């Protein structure tokens, strides 16, 4: 019998999924090759949405376990936000301040949007045109979601918590219906406004609930893999109709992200419980893949600046798009590696002083 790679709170295969999520985003932004140009936007969109579902799952799993263990709400909230701050803010603000210092285009004109984590609203207004900082819209969505979501989990009675997740998904549905009928002039609205992304987070939250409180039911559900692949096929079909056909339809606007997120439910559910086996296990647990997944936050933040960086140093962009993409990728990995070990990890390691089982206090190392 193969060894289960799910040990403790660390789930190895999720790092593999993180890499494929960020890989989809990078290919969507870089590989604008003629025979891929119609499918690349789907890769980018799928990668971001997988990140959203994964974030909903991981954050909910942490907070539900904290709630289950009886940790006081004030302590849980304080520790949650401190830990999020240590992981997300330092790199994010380093990048936007560095961008302004070296005068990357739009870094000055849109700085207040970047600084306040509202890039997603700017993208809605500008139809996704925020220069080399456009990709920060998804980080804005996550941070806006984090502002309210911990209060939902920690203050709503446990007997009503699952219903609250379905309500969150319902709010996403209503938000996208509203956008379709009243904000159609803003093509990015249903994609980048936070309420329209609630279905991703809500589905991830439902997965976390079942994993903690009803694992047997979750296993039975995950066995129906053909049903989940049917949802994937529907999502691809809706995306094709909407984006390749240049037709902004009601069904693609409202149901594309939802149906794809349901497939992500299965993908993350298997990886986080029984683990994938065979060739998928080999791929998702490959040391290179899992390492790249571990530093995926840095890869995501840095990757979109590569075209500017290489043009700034005088790189000849007449090379093939594939060659440029390979160079961009290797450079992004190098920068992200240095960033992880020299900057992010030392700060991230401070989270050990802010766990959920004891009051916040700095311990003197022995």
C-alpha positions in Angstrom: 0.0 0.0 0.0 1.3 3.4 -0.9 2.2 5.7 1.9 -0.3 8.6 2.5 1.5 11.9 2.1 -1.0 13.8 4.3 0.8 14.2 7.6 0.0 16.6 10.3 -1.1 20.0 9.0 1.2 19.9 6.0 -0.2 18.4 2.9 2.5 17.8 0.3 0.3 17.4 -2.7 -1.2 20.8 -2.2 2.1 22.3 -3.0 2.1 20.5 -6.3 -1.4 21.9 -7.0 -0.1 25.4 -6.1 2.6 25.0 -8.8 0.2 24.0 -11.5 -2.1 26.9 -10.5 0.7 29.5 -10.8 2.0 27.7 -13.9 -1.4 28.2 -15.6 -1.2 31.9 -14.7 2.3 32.3 -16.1 1.5 30.5 -19.4 -1.6 32.6 -19.8 0.4 35.8 -19.4 3.5 34.8 -21.5 2.8 32.1 -24.0 0.7 34.1 -26.5 1.6 31.7 -29.3 -0.8 31.6 -32.2 -2.0 28.0 -31.6 -2.3 28.6 -27.9 -3.7 32.2 -27.8 -7.3 31.0 -27.5 -6.7 28.6 -24.7 -4.1 30.5 -22.7 -6.6 32.9 -21.1 -8.4 29.8 -19.7 -5.2 28.5 -18.2 -4.6 31.9 -16.4 -8.2 32.0 -15.2 -8.2 28.4 -14.1 -5.0 29.0 -12.1 -6.4 32.0 -10.3 -9.7 30.3 -9.5 -7.8 27.2 -8.2 -5.9 29.5 -5.9 -9.2 31.0 -4.6 -10.7 27.6 -3.8 -7.5 26.5 -2.2 -7.4 29.6 -0.1 -11.0 29.1 1.0 -10.2 25.6 2.0 -7.0 26.2 3.9 -8.2 29.3 5.8 -11.5 27.6 6.7 -9.8 24.5 7.9 -7.5 26.5 10.2 -10.4 28.6 11.6 -12.8 25.7 12.0 -10.1 23.7 13.9 -9.5 26.7 16.1 -13.2 27.0 16.8 -13.5 23.2 17.4 -10.6 23.4 19.9 -12.3 26.1 21.9 -9.8 28.8 21.3 -11.2 32.2 22.4 -12.5 34.3 19.6 -10.4 37.4 20.4 -7.2 35.4 20.5 -8.1 33.5 17.3 -8.8 36.7 15.4 -5.6 38.4 16.6 -3.4 35.4 15.7 -5.1 34.9 12.3 -4.5 38.5 11.2 -1.0 38.6 12.5 -0.1 35.4 10.7 -1.7 36.6 7.5 0.1 39.9 7.8 3.5 38.1 8.2 2.9 35.9 5.1 1.3 38.3 2.7 2.1 41.9 3.4 5.9 42.2 3.4 6.4 40.9 -0.1 3.4 42.6 -1.5 4.4 46.1 -0.2 8.1 45.5 -1.0 7.0 45.0 -4.7 4.7 48.0 -5.0 7.2 50.4 -3.2 10.1 49.0 -5.3 8.0 49.4 -8.4 7.4 53.1 -7.6 11.1 53.6 -6.8 12.2 52.4 -10.2 9.2 54.0 -11.9 7.6 50.9 -13.4 4.7 52.3 -15.6 1.4 52.8 -13.6 3.3 52.5 -10.3 2.8 56.2 -9.6 -0.5 56.9 -11.2 -2.3 53.9 -9.6 -0.2 53.7 -6.4 -3.1 54.4 -4.1 -5.1 51.5 -5.6 -2.1 49.1 -5.1 -1.4 50.3 -1.6 -5.0 49.9 -0.4 -5.4 46.4 -1.9 -8.1 47.6 -4.3 -6.5 46.7 -7.6 -9.4 44.5 -8.4 -11.7 47.6 -8.4 -9.3 49.5 -10.6 -9.2 46.5 -13.0 -13.0 46.5 -13.1 -13.0 50.2 -14.1 -10.1 49.9 -16.6 -11.2 46.5 -18.1 -8.2 44.7 -16.7 -5.6 47.3 -17.9 -3.4 48.0 -14.9 0.0 47.5 -16.6 2.5 45.3 -15.0 0.6 45.4 -11.7 -2.7 43.9 -13.1 -2.1 40.5 -11.5 -2.3 42.1 -8.1 -6.1 42.1 -8.5 -6.4 38.5 -7.2 -4.4 39.4 -4.1 -6.8 42.3 -3.5 -9.7 39.9 -3.7 -8.2 37.5 -1.2 -7.4 40.3 1.3 -10.8 41.8 1.0 -12.3 38.4 1.6 -10.1 37.9 4.7 -11.4 41.1 6.3 -14.8 39.6 6.9 -14.6 35.8 6.5 -12.9 35.0 9.9 -15.8 36.8 11.7 -18.3 34.5 9.8 -16.6 31.3 11.0 -15.8 32.4 14.5 -19.1 34.1 15.4 -21.7 32.0 13.5 -22.8 29.0 15.6 -21.3 25.8 14.5 -24.7 24.3 13.7 -25.2 27.1 11.1 -21.7 27.3 9.7 -22.3 25.1 6.7 -25.4 27.0 5.8 -23.4 30.2 5.9 -21.0 28.8 3.3 -23.9 28.1 1.0 -25.2 31.6 1.6 -21.7 33.0 0.5 -22.0 31.0 -2.7 -25.5 32.4 -3.2 -24.2 35.9 -2.7 -21.7 35.2 -5.5 -24.6 34.1 -7.7 -26.6 37.2 -7.0 -23.6 39.5 -7.4 -22.9 38.1 -10.9 -26.6 38.4 -11.9 -26.5 42.0 -10.8 -23.3 42.6 -12.7 -24.7 41.0 -15.8 -27.8 43.2 -15.9 -26.5 46.4 -14.5 -22.8 46.6 -15.0 -22.3 45.0 -18.4 -20.2 47.9 -19.6 -17.5 46.7 -17.1 -16.4 43.5 -18.7 -14.1 42.6 -15.8 -16.7 43.2 -13.1 -17.9 39.6 -12.7 -14.3 38.4 -12.8 -12.6 40.8 -10.4 -15.1 42.1 -7.9 -14.8 40.3 -4.6 -18.4 39.3 -4.1 -18.4 37.7 -7.6 -15.5 35.4 -6.4 -17.3 34.2 -3.3 -18.3 31.0 -4.9 -14.7 29.9 -5.1 -14.0 30.6 -1.4 -17.4 29.1 -0.4 -16.8 25.8 -2.2 -13.3 25.6 -0.6 -14.9 26.3 2.8 -17.5 23.5 2.3 -14.6 21.1 1.5 -12.9 22.1 4.8 -16.1 21.6 6.7 -16.7 18.1 5.4 -13.0 17.2 5.9 -13.2 18.1 9.6 -16.7 17.1 10.6 -17.9 14.5 8.1 -14.8 12.8 6.5 -16.8 9.6 5.6 -19.4 11.6 3.6 -16.6 13.5 1.9 -14.9 10.3 0.8 -18.1 9.0 -0.7 -18.5 12.3 -2.5 -15.0 12.3 -3.9 -15.5 8.8 -5.3 -17.9 10.3 -7.9 -15.0 11.7 -9.9 -16.9 11.5 -13.3 -19.5 13.9 -11.9 -16.7 16.4 -11.1 -15.1 16.0 -14.5 -18.6 16.7 -16.0 -18.5 20.0 -14.2 -15.0 20.7 -15.6 -16.4 20.0 -19.1 -19.2 22.4 -18.5 -16.8 25.1 -17.3 -14.6 24.7 -20.4 -17.7 24.9 -22.6 -19.0 28.0 -20.9 -15.6 29.6 -21.1 -15.3 28.7 -24.8 -18.7 30.2 -25.6 -18.0 33.4 -23.6 -14.4 34.2 -24.4 -13.5 32.5 -27.7 -16.9 33.4 -29.2 -16.6 37.0 -27.8 -20.1 36.5 -26.5 -20.9 37.8 -23.0 -23.6 35.3 -22.1 -25.6 35.1 -18.9 -24.7 31.4 -18.2 -20.9 31.9 -18.8 -20.9 35.0 -16.7 -22.8 33.4 -13.8 -21.8 29.7 -13.9 -18.3 29.4 -15.4 -16.4 30.1 -12.2 -18.9 28.1 -10.1 -18.7 24.9 -12.2 -14.9 25.1 -12.4 -14.7 25.5 -8.6 -16.8 22.4 -8.1 -14.1 20.5 -10.1 -11.5 22.1 -7.8 -13.4 20.8 -4.8 -12.6 17.3 -6.0 -9.0 18.1 -7.0 -8.1 19.6 -3.6 -10.3 17.1 -1.8 -8.4 14.1 -3.1 -5.0 15.8 -2.7 -5.8 16.7 0.9 -7.3 13.5 2.1 -6.3 10.2 0.5 -3.7 11.7 -1.9 -3.5 11.0 -5.6 -1.8 7.7 -6.5 0.3 6.5 -9.4 1.6 9.0 -12.0 -0.3 11.9 -10.4 1.3 11.1 -7.0 4.7 11.2 -8.7 4.0 14.5 -10.4 2.4 16.3 -7.4 5.0 15.0 -5.0 8.0 15.6 -7.2 10.6 17.6 -5.2 11.0 20.2 -7.9 7.3 20.6 -8.3 6.6 20.8 -4.6 9.5 23.3 -4.1 8.1 25.6 -6.8 4.7 25.2 -5.1 6.2 26.3 -1.8 7.5 29.5 -3.3 4.5 30.0 -5.5 3.4 33.2 -3.8 6.7 34.8 -4.8 6.5 33.4 -8.3 3.1 34.8 -8.7 4.0 38.3 -7.4 7.2 38.6 -9.4 6.3 36.9 -12.7 4.3 39.7 -14.3 7.2 42.1 -14.1 9.5 39.9 -16.2 8.7 41.6 -19.6 9.4 45.0 -18.1 12.6 43.8 -16.4 14.1 42.3 -19.6 13.1 45.3 -21.7 14.7 47.6 -19.0 18.0 45.8 -19.3 17.9 45.8 -23.1 16.9 42.2 -23.8 16.3 41.5 -27.4 12.6 40.6 -27.5 12.8 39.3 -31.1 13.4 35.8 -29.7 10.5 33.4 -30.0 7.7 33.6 -27.4 8.6 30.2 -26.2 12.3 31.2 -25.7 11.2 34.4 -23.9 8.8 32.5 -21.7 11.5 30.0 -20.7 13.9 32.8 -19.8 11.1 34.6 -17.9 10.3 31.5 -16.0 13.9 30.7 -15.0 14.5 34.3 -13.9 11.3 34.3 -11.9 12.2 31.1 -10.1 15.7 32.5 -9.3 14.3 35.8 -8.0 11.6 34.0 -6.0 14.1 31.6 -4.5 16.3 34.5 -3.3 13.2 36.3 -2.0 12.0 33.2 -0.1 15.3 32.4 1.7 16.5 36.0 2.2 13.3 37.8 2.8 10.0 35.9 3.0 11.0 32.8 5.1 12.7 34.7 7.9 9.6 36.8 8.3 7.3 33.9 7.8 9.1 31.9 10.6 7.9 34.5 13.1 4.5 32.9 12.9 5.7 30.3 15.4 5.3 33.0 18.0 1.7 33.6 17.1 0.0 30.2 17.1 -3.5 29.5 18.2 -2.8 27.7 21.4 -1.1 30.2 23.6 -1.1 34.0 24.1 1.0 36.1 21.8 4.5 36.4 23.3 8.0 36.4 22.1 10.0 33.5 23.5 13.7 33.8 24.1 15.4 31.0 22.2 17.2 28.5 24.4 
